[in-house]
Amino acid sequence: MPPLSRNETIKGESRFLRGTISRGLENVVTGALAEDDTQLTKFHGIYQQDDRDLRPERARKRMEKAYIFMARLRVPGGALTPRQWLAMTDLARTRANGTLRLTTRQTIQLHGIIKSNLRPTIQGIHAVLLDTMAACGDDNRNVIATPFPTSPVHAEVLATARAISAHLRPRSHAWHEIFIDGTPLTPPEQEEEPILGRTYLPRKFKIAIAIPPLNDVDVFAHELGLIAIAGEGRIAAYNVVVGGGMGMTHGEPDTFPRTGDLIGSITPGQVLALAEQVVTVQRDWGDRSDRKHARLKYTIERYGLDPFKAELERRLGFSLAPARPYHFTRSGDPTGWLVGQDGNAHYCLFVENGRISDRPGRALLSGLAEIASFHEGRFFITPNQNLLIADVSPSQRPRLEATLSAHGFDHGPSVLRRNAMACVALPTCGLALAESERYLPTLLDALEEIAASAGLAKDEITIRMTGCPNGCARPYLAEIGLVGVRPGIYNLYLGGAFDGTRLSKLYRRELSHDGILGALRPLFATYSADRRPGERFSDFVIRTFVVRPTTAGNRFHEDLSPDLAAA
């Protein structure tokens, strides 16, 4: 039997996620925590990072890296009250780097927190009934769900997301003990983790709930996906998808993105049991020796889908029913005003790459804080890094619109920009190989010109970029995916379905900015000239043999685009 990975030992010896974090926070000699503790803080929703822009200068001066921390909230379904939004804005200004980052996991990240501010930040989050527990780490992360209240089943789906998140949350009291009051609520030796186990999961675990016809959560990209099947204003069933995941490693073909498999359906009353048992199978069957192969997608590839389903049903004590019919139309957000059946309106605000800040001519942070000061409804973070200002009454709408205009909100981004998103990447992500959030707007400027020249200015095409192959912005499901290889260089993927139901295919390796434009310019031109009525860009490049369709996740590195195959 292969030896366990180092992380397994760290978890097993951590006293249920405590480690020496408390002692490390008191150490003023360094801005960092002990290496083992940085693995444990992830379970508490916290990543230790450093400002990579400052690395060269600080290295020349023989100074310690500019260590900072990122804190990620647990916000099932992305729902926040105005009071909570105001509190996060205040923390961003006083304890972090002055920005809020909306993520594809439908939550908020606070960046640039120095060690002395970490406890006060977490305490400020706790003060408004939020937490960061299980937002990262080898556990079930933030449960995401289609956020639009215009659906008659949205309230039911939101309640389900919250219930799953609470049910699968670690039982350890370490978070409260370390960050809130310093007093053990339960001695570690008396604690138990009945679902996750003493060493928690082999790797991260993600759950998403979609409400057709929207696939805004990319339901096939997660360990567990639920597709709500509505009937007479309520949820009649959930289709069950297992084994999705986006991460891979360059140059290692035994790592790959994978879309999940549809294995049947369940009733709403069976959701918590299903979620628990999918987690326990992965807990017991997952690879704890090689973290690169530790996620559920590799467990299913290793054991096979039928044996996995059989074990799941054995643990459940019942068989899944056949999957129900459903239909997806898109994975992006319908931005702008939407009107619900109750007469209230909801404004889906485009937030470029999820970054909320104040800059000359566009004061997003201040404008949203002003809206939160009078808004009587809710805020929903979307899985596409946008913000839904929900439950706007007819009497409030004029004031909200005036506030948006006064703060320079962008009401009319191009359709390319509206359907694009990027991960954070540099300068804070330690895994980034190339720029993403800071570069994508520049690339889109050029692509907008090329699209307009080709007569595609009003055509929606999904574009997603990440600074490394881990896939946080889900680029492998986009019609155009760009994945960082090294500074300024990206692999280009094509053919992911517009509705998020098909993976893309590697089309060109190691392209610079000019190389990306050179590759896409002729494709945009031929698409404009030769497409069929209603044909999406991704379907066109497959029909015209630019790339072959990806039919299963483990075929991702095979059957490359015809050009690459010939090479």
Secondary structure, 3 states (H helix, E strand, C coil): CCCCCHHHHHHHCCCCCCCCHHHHHHCCCCCCCCHHHHHHHHHHCEEEEECHHHHHHHHHCCCCCCEEEEEECECHHHEECHHHHHHHHHHHHHCCCCCEEECCCCCEEEEEECHHHHHHHHHHHHHCCCECCCCCCCCECCCEECCCCCCCCHHHHHHHHHHHHHHHCCCCCHHHHHHHHCCCCCCHHHCCCCCCCCCCCCCCECEEEECCCECCCCHHHCCEEEEEEEECCEEEEEEEEECCECCCCCCCCCCCCECCEEEEEECHHHHHHHHHHHHHHHHHHCCCCCHHHCCHHHHHHHHCHHHHHHHHHHHHCCCCECCCCCCCCECCCCCEEEECCCCCEEEEECCHHHEECEECCEEHHHHHHHHHHHCCCEEEECCCCCEEEEEECCCCHHHHHHHHHHCCCCCCCCHHHHCEEECCCCCCCCCCCCCCCCCHHHHHHHHHHHHHHCCCCCCCCCEEEECCCCCCCCHHHCCEEEEEEECCEEEEEECCCCCCCCCCEEEEEEECHHHHHHHHHHHHHHHHHHCCCCCCHHHHHHHCCCCCCCCCHHHCCCCCCHHHHHC
